[in-house]
Amino acid sequence: MRIEDFRNQTPRFAPEDYFAGRTRAWGLFLDRFGGLRRQFVVDIAGIWDPGLRHLILDESFRYDDGSTETRTWTLRRHDGGRYEGWAGDVIGAAHGRCLGNAFHWRYALAVPMGGRTVKLAFDDWMFLQPGGVLLNRATVSKWGLDVGTVSIAYSKTAEGDAEIAAASGVTAAPAQGPVADSLRTRRSAAE
């Protein structure tokens, strides 16, 4: 697949529009043999700062085994639908492009596994569907060999959106919490 193949597909997808506010997603990881290894739910709080062209995503994962995990992404939008992204467990930067209803990006993630940390490469595709559902499929590989697939379905949540208040110059920003604090710190540093 090439991102250009989706140029004329609708609805148009822009991560900063979709993820501003609150989003919930349900996902699973299938190993390379098709075996279900893990299921999860993730709640996401997002802030888009048009001045900095930054999208901050605070993700809270709950896995089927009862474990939890958090990740905070910072995505920066560049011209031409290009994006860069960073998170604490991302090795280097994620790079991607958005066109039509699709978003394609690649990154390497440091994943704890069996008492050590393993570097896994993600080839990640997202497709916005009519009605606001976002479908995500990522091929996961190690040393160039596929180890599995992550599939996720995202949905905007009405609950909690009423509590989201705009902070000065920011779209759909929670008034309190780690995402709002992170954005305020970044804005102060930029000024």
C-alpha positions in Angstrom: 0.0 0.0 0.0 1.0 3.6 -0.6 -0.4 6.6 1.2 -1.0 8.2 -2.3 -3.6 5.5 -3.0 -5.9 7.1 -0.5 -5.6 10.7 -1.7 -9.3 10.9 -2.7 -10.8 8.8 0.0 -13.2 10.4 2.5 -13.9 11.3 5.2 -10.6 13.3 5.4 -8.5 12.3 8.4 -6.3 14.7 10.4 -4.9 13.3 13.7 -5.2 16.7 15.4 -8.9 17.0 14.6 -9.8 13.4 15.5 -7.8 13.0 18.7 -8.5 16.4 20.2 -10.6 15.7 23.3 -11.4 12.2 24.5 -11.2 8.9 22.5 -11.6 5.3 23.5 -10.2 2.3 21.6 -10.3 -1.5 21.8 -7.5 -3.6 20.4 -5.8 -6.9 20.2 -2.4 -8.3 19.3 -2.2 -11.4 17.1 1.1 -13.3 16.9 2.5 -14.3 13.4 0.6 -17.5 13.5 -2.8 -15.7 14.1 -3.0 -16.6 17.8 -4.6 -14.0 20.1 -1.9 -13.0 22.6 -3.4 -9.9 24.2 -6.5 -7.7 24.3 -6.7 -4.1 25.6 -8.8 -1.0 26.1 -7.2 2.4 25.8 -8.5 5.8 26.9 -6.9 8.8 25.2 -7.0 12.5 26.2 -5.7 14.7 23.4 -4.8 18.4 23.1 -4.1 20.2 19.9 -2.1 23.4 20.1 -2.4 25.1 16.7 0.3 27.7 17.6 3.0 25.0 18.2 1.4 22.6 15.7 1.6 19.9 18.5 -0.8 17.2 19.3 -0.3 15.7 22.8 -2.0 12.3 23.4 -2.1 10.8 26.9 -2.9 7.1 26.5 -4.0 4.8 29.4 -4.0 1.1 28.5 -5.9 -1.7 30.4 -4.9 -5.2 29.3 -7.0 -8.3 29.6 -4.5 -9.7 32.2 -5.2 -6.8 34.5 -2.0 -4.9 33.8 -1.9 -1.2 32.9 0.4 1.0 30.9 0.5 4.7 30.0 2.2 6.5 27.1 2.3 10.1 26.2 2.8 11.0 22.5 3.8 14.3 21.2 3.1 14.7 17.5 4.2 17.6 15.4 2.4 18.4 12.2 4.6 19.6 9.3 3.5 20.9 5.9 2.3 18.4 3.3 0.5 16.2 5.8 3.7 15.0 7.3 4.0 14.2 11.0 6.8 13.4 13.5 6.1 11.8 16.9 7.8 11.1 20.1 7.0 9.1 23.3 9.1 7.8 26.2 9.3 4.2 24.8 9.7 5.2 21.1 13.3 4.8 19.9 14.1 8.0 18.0 11.1 9.6 16.3 8.1 8.3 14.5 7.5 9.6 11.0 4.3 9.5 9.0 2.0 11.1 6.5 -1.7 11.7 6.3 -3.6 11.8 3.0 -7.3 11.4 2.3 -8.8 9.1 5.0 -5.5 7.4 5.8 -2.5 8.0 8.1 0.7 5.9 7.7 3.6 6.0 10.0 6.5 4.0 11.2 8.4 3.9 14.5 10.5 1.6 16.7 9.2 0.8 20.2 11.2 -0.5 23.2 9.0 -3.3 24.6 9.7 -5.1 27.9 9.7 -8.8 27.2 11.0 -11.7 29.4 13.0 -9.5 31.7 14.7 -7.5 28.9 13.8 -4.8 26.5 13.2 -5.7 22.8 13.2 -3.2 19.9 10.1 -3.8 17.7 9.4 -2.0 14.5 5.8 -0.8 13.8 4.4 -0.2 10.3 1.2 1.5 11.3 -1.9 2.4 9.1 -5.0 4.2 10.3 -8.2 4.7 8.2 -11.1 7.0 9.2 -14.5 5.5 8.4 -17.8 7.2 8.0 -19.5 7.8 11.3 -16.2 8.6 13.1 -14.8 5.2 13.7 -11.0 5.0 13.1 -9.5 1.6 12.2 -5.9 0.9 12.9 -3.7 -2.0 11.8 0.0 -2.2 12.6 2.4 -4.9 11.4 5.0 -5.5 14.2 8.5 -6.9 13.2 11.8 -7.7 14.8 15.0 -7.8 12.6 12.8 -7.5 9.6 10.7 -10.5 10.4 7.0 -10.1 11.2 6.1 -11.1 14.7 2.5 -10.1 14.8 -0.3 -7.6 14.1 -2.0 -5.0 16.3 -5.6 -4.1 15.4 -7.4 -1.2 17.0 -10.8 0.4 16.6 -11.1 4.0 17.9 -14.3 5.8 18.8 -14.9 9.4 20.0 -16.4 9.4 23.5 -19.2 11.8 24.5 -18.6 11.1 28.2 -15.9 13.4 29.4 -16.0 15.8 26.4 -18.4 18.1 28.3 -15.6 18.4 30.9 -13.0 19.4 28.4 -12.5 23.2 28.5 -10.2 25.2 26.2 -7.1 26.5 27.9 -5.7 29.7 26.4 -5.0 29.3 22.7 -5.5 25.5 22.8 -8.3 23.4 21.2 -10.1 20.8 23.3 -7.8 20.9 26.3 -8.5 19.3 29.6 -8.2 22.0 32.3 -6.3 19.7 34.6 -4.2 16.6 34.4 -0.9 15.4 32.9 -1.7 16.3 29.3 -2.7 19.8 30.2 0.4 20.2 32.4 2.6 18.8 29.7 1.2 21.3 27.1 1.5 24.2 29.4 5.2 23.4 30.1 5.8 23.1 26.3 4.0 26.4 25.6 6.1 28.2 28.4 9.3 26.8 26.9 8.4 28.0 23.4 7.5 31.5 24.6 
